Amino acid sequence: MEKILEGNYDWVPIVGALISLVAVFVAIVAVVFQFKQFKKIREPIIAPAMRNFDLELPETHLDWDTGEKLDDKFSETTIPIYNYGGTTAINIMYSYKCINLAEVKESLDNIKLHKDNVIKIDSIDKKVKDSFDLYFSNENEKTSNFRRFHNIRSYIKSKDLIQPGESIDIFLPSYFIVIINYAFRLSRLEDIKLPKLQLKMRYKDVNYQDWEMKYIIQMGGSFNYKRNRLESSFVSEFVSKKRINWKIENAKVKISNAIQHILTLLKRLKKKMLSLFTK
């Protein structure tokens, strides 16, 4: 009996060691989790906030905020971007892409011709990052009755930094304002297809790690339009956030360029083969 008890006591140090090991492991996991949470809280998180507006729409070719003539890239109409994180976001670069271009084009094509105003999207080139031309006319312009924004694409604009808890204003693309102006002036409200923008923002944190965030920017679902006065808001929808590894990104670009080069060579080869067989 004593021998059996002695044998059982031999397990006590082993069980104690296992319990201690599990306790150490749990403590390490807890520390790692807390560190990750602390690091995440201190990361800069930048996001667009809602912008409400109640304005009388200007002439179709004019900016909302300044009333000045719009150029072919960015308007002076802005939306606010806040830093909801715990550290500063620096070297901020942003750009826009219209993600429902075909739908908006179809809507504008269905607008009945108006003697004073005409608008049309054409020359869509998906090979050049969905670039397009925007043609529009306005008889009220003093210098010319038509204009064309050529080769519209994702132009890049930059800001220095956003401190934690603070905000900056970023500019909306000119074509976005022009299309909205025309849509409300010339369409029936039930036929309006307003443009949706994908806002892409890249920035660095205080450790110079690169980040990319994407949001959808569009006019809110409810609006009030009466006697040329528009009351609504710009709202945003989160799409994605990722840490940028430039080695991987550069490799992707090189692979994409190589594929495009191969496809171009194959097209040329196909043309030569066809010309040989047709002779």
C-alpha positions in Angstrom: 0.0 0.0 0.0 2.8 2.4 0.9 4.5 1.6 -2.4 1.3 2.4 -4.4 1.1 5.8 -2.5 4.7 6.5 -3.2 4.1 5.8 -6.9 1.2 8.2 -7.0 3.2 11.0 -5.3 5.8 10.7 -8.2 3.2 12.4 -10.5 2.7 15.5 -8.3 5.8 17.3 -9.6 4.9 16.5 -13.2 1.4 17.8 -12.8 2.6 20.9 -11.1 5.1 21.5 -13.9 2.4 21.1 -16.5 0.1 23.5 -14.7 2.9 26.0 -14.4 3.7 25.6 -18.2 0.0 26.2 -19.1 -0.1 29.2 -16.8 3.0 30.7 -18.5 1.6 30.0 -22.0 -1.8 31.7 -21.1 0.2 34.7 -19.7 2.2 35.0 -22.9 -0.9 34.8 -25.1 -2.6 37.4 -22.9 0.5 39.7 -23.2 0.6 39.2 -27.0 -3.1 39.9 -27.4 -2.9 43.1 -25.2 0.1 44.2 -27.3 -1.7 43.7 -30.5 -4.8 45.5 -29.2 -2.6 48.4 -27.9 -0.8 48.6 -31.3 -4.2 48.5 -33.1 -5.6 51.3 -31.0 -2.6 53.4 -31.7 -2.7 53.0 -35.4 -4.1 55.9 -37.4 -7.5 55.1 -38.9 -8.7 57.7 -41.4 -12.3 57.7 -42.7 -14.6 60.1 -44.5 -17.5 61.6 -42.4 -20.9 62.5 -43.6 -21.3 66.0 -45.3 -24.8 67.5 -45.2 -25.7 70.2 -47.7 -28.6 72.4 -48.6 -27.8 74.5 -51.6 -29.2 76.1 -54.7 -27.5 74.2 -57.6 -25.3 76.6 -59.7 -24.9 76.5 -63.4 -24.0 73.0 -64.5 -20.3 73.8 -65.2 -19.8 75.6 -61.8 -18.4 74.5 -58.5 -20.8 74.1 -55.5 -18.6 75.7 -52.8 -17.0 78.6 -54.8 -19.2 79.1 -57.9 -16.1 79.1 -60.0 -15.7 77.3 -63.4 -14.8 73.7 -62.9 -11.5 72.3 -64.4 -10.9 68.8 -65.7 -9.6 67.2 -62.5 -10.6 68.4 -59.0 -13.4 70.7 -57.8 -13.3 72.9 -54.8 -16.2 71.0 -53.2 -14.9 69.0 -50.3 -15.7 66.2 -47.9 -14.2 65.8 -44.4 -11.7 63.0 -43.5 -11.2 62.3 -39.8 -8.4 60.4 -38.0 -10.1 58.1 -35.5 -6.9 56.4 -34.5 -4.4 57.1 -31.7 -1.4 58.4 -33.8 -0.8 60.7 -36.7 -1.4 59.7 -40.4 1.2 61.3 -42.7 1.9 61.6 -46.4 -1.7 61.0 -47.3 -2.5 60.4 -51.0 -6.0 60.0 -52.3 -7.7 59.3 -55.6 -11.2 58.5 -57.0 -12.7 56.0 -59.4 -16.3 56.0 -60.7 -17.5 52.4 -60.1 -20.8 52.6 -61.9 -19.7 54.5 -65.0 -21.6 52.3 -67.5 -24.9 52.8 -65.5 -24.4 56.6 -65.3 -23.6 56.7 -69.0 -26.8 54.9 -69.9 -28.8 57.2 -67.6 -27.2 60.3 -69.3 -27.8 58.9 -72.8 -31.5 58.6 -72.0 -31.8 62.3 -71.1 -33.8 64.1 -73.7 -31.9 66.7 -75.6 -32.2 70.2 -74.2 -31.4 73.2 -76.3 -29.3 74.8 -73.5 -27.6 71.8 -72.0 -26.1 68.6 -73.3 -24.0 66.0 -71.5 -22.4 62.8 -72.7 -19.8 60.2 -71.5 -17.7 58.7 -74.3 -14.3 57.3 -75.2 -14.4 54.8 -72.3 -11.0 53.0 -72.2 -10.9 50.1 -69.8 -7.3 49.4 -70.7 -6.2 52.8 -69.2 -7.8 52.2 -65.7 -11.3 53.0 -67.0 -10.5 56.4 -68.4 -13.2 58.3 -70.2 -14.1 61.7 -71.7 -16.9 63.9 -70.5 -18.5 66.2 -73.1 -21.0 68.8 -71.9 -22.4 72.1 -73.2 -24.1 75.1 -71.5 -25.5 78.0 -73.5 -25.0 80.2 -70.5 -21.2 80.1 -70.6 -19.8 83.3 -72.0 -16.6 82.0 -73.6 -17.8 78.7 -75.2 -20.9 76.7 -75.4 -19.2 73.3 -75.1 -16.4 71.7 -73.1 -14.7 68.3 -72.9 -12.8 66.8 -70.1 -10.3 64.5 -71.8 -9.0 61.2 -70.5 -10.5 61.4 -67.1 -8.9 58.8 -64.7 -7.9 58.3 -61.1 -5.9 61.5 -60.5 -3.9 61.6 -57.3 -3.9 64.5 -54.8 -2.0 64.6 -51.5 -2.2 66.0 -47.9 0.6 66.3 -45.4 -1.0 64.8 -42.2 -4.0 64.3 -40.0 -3.5 64.5 -36.2 -5.4 62.1 -34.0 -9.0 63.3 -33.4 -8.6 66.0 -36.1 -9.8 66.3 -39.7 -8.9 67.6 -43.1 -11.0 68.4 -46.2 -10.3 66.6 -49.5 -11.6 67.7 -52.9 -14.2 65.8 -55.0 -13.5 65.2 -58.7 -15.0 67.8 -61.1 -16.8 65.3 -63.2 -18.7 64.1 -60.1 -20.1 67.6 -59.5 -20.9 68.2 -63.2 -22.8 64.9 -63.6 -24.9 65.6 -60.5 -25.6 69.1 -61.7 -26.9 67.8 -65.0 -28.7 64.8 -63.6 -30.9 66.9 -61.3 -31.5 69.7 -63.9 -32.3 67.5 -66.9 -33.7 64.2 -65.6 -36.9 63.1 -63.9 -36.1 62.3 -60.3 -37.1 58.6 -60.7 -34.6 58.2 -63.6 -31.6 59.7 -62.0 -28.5 57.4 -61.7 -25.9 59.3 -59.7 -22.2 58.4 -59.8 -20.6 56.3 -57.1 -17.0 57.0 -56.3 -14.4 54.6 -54.9 -12.1 56.7 -52.7 -8.7 55.1 -52.2 -6.4 56.6 -49.6 -2.8 55.6 -48.9 -0.8 56.9 -46.0 2.0 56.1 -43.5 1.8 55.7 -39.8 4.5 57.1 -37.4 6.6 53.9 -37.9 6.5 54.6 -41.7 4.4 51.6 -42.4 2.2 52.1 -45.5 -1.6 51.5 -45.3 -4.4 51.6 -47.9 -8.1 52.2 -47.2 -11.0 52.2 -49.6 -14.5 53.7 -49.2 -17.5 54.2 -51.4 -18.6 57.8 -51.6 -22.1 58.6 -52.8 -25.1 60.8 -52.3 -27.4 59.6 -49.5 -30.4 57.5 -50.3 -32.8 60.4 -49.4 -32.7 63.8 -51.0 -35.1 66.7 -51.5 -34.9 68.6 -54.8 -37.4 71.4 -55.5 -37.1 74.6 -57.5 -33.4 74.0 -58.2 -32.6 73.6 -54.5 -31.0 70.3 -53.4 -30.9 69.1 -49.9 -29.1 65.8 -49.2 -25.7 64.5 -47.9 -22.6 62.6 -49.1 -22.2 59.4 -47.2 -19.5 56.7 -47.1 -19.3 52.9 -46.9 -16.2 51.0 -45.8 -14.7 48.7 -48.4 -11.2 47.5 -47.2 -8.1 48.2 -45.2 -4.7 46.6 -45.9 -1.1 47.0 -45.0 1.0 47.6 -48.1 4.1 45.5 -48.8 5.8 47.3 -51.6 7.9 44.3 -52.6 4.7 42.4 -53.3 3.0 45.4 -54.9 6.0 46.0 -57.2 6.1 42.3 -58.2 2.4 42.5 -59.1 3.0 45.5 -61.3 6.0 43.7 -63.1 3.9 40.6 -63.7 1.0 42.6 -65.0 3.3 44.6 -67.4 4.8 41.3 -68.6 1.4 39.8 -69.3 0.4 42.9 -71.2 3.6 42.8 -73.2 3.0 39.1 -74.1 -0.6 39.8 -75.1 0.6 42.6 -77.4 3.2 40.4 -79.0 0.6 37.6 -79.5 -1.8 40.1 -81.2 1.0 41.2 -83.5 1.9 37.6 -84.3 -1.7 36.8 -85.1 -1.9 39.8 -87.5 1.2 38.6 -89.3 -0.1 35.1 -89.6 -3.4 36.2 -91.0 -1.7 38.5 -93.5 0.5 35.5 -94.7 -2.5 33.2 -95.1 -4.5 35.9 -97.0 -1.8 36.5 -99.6 
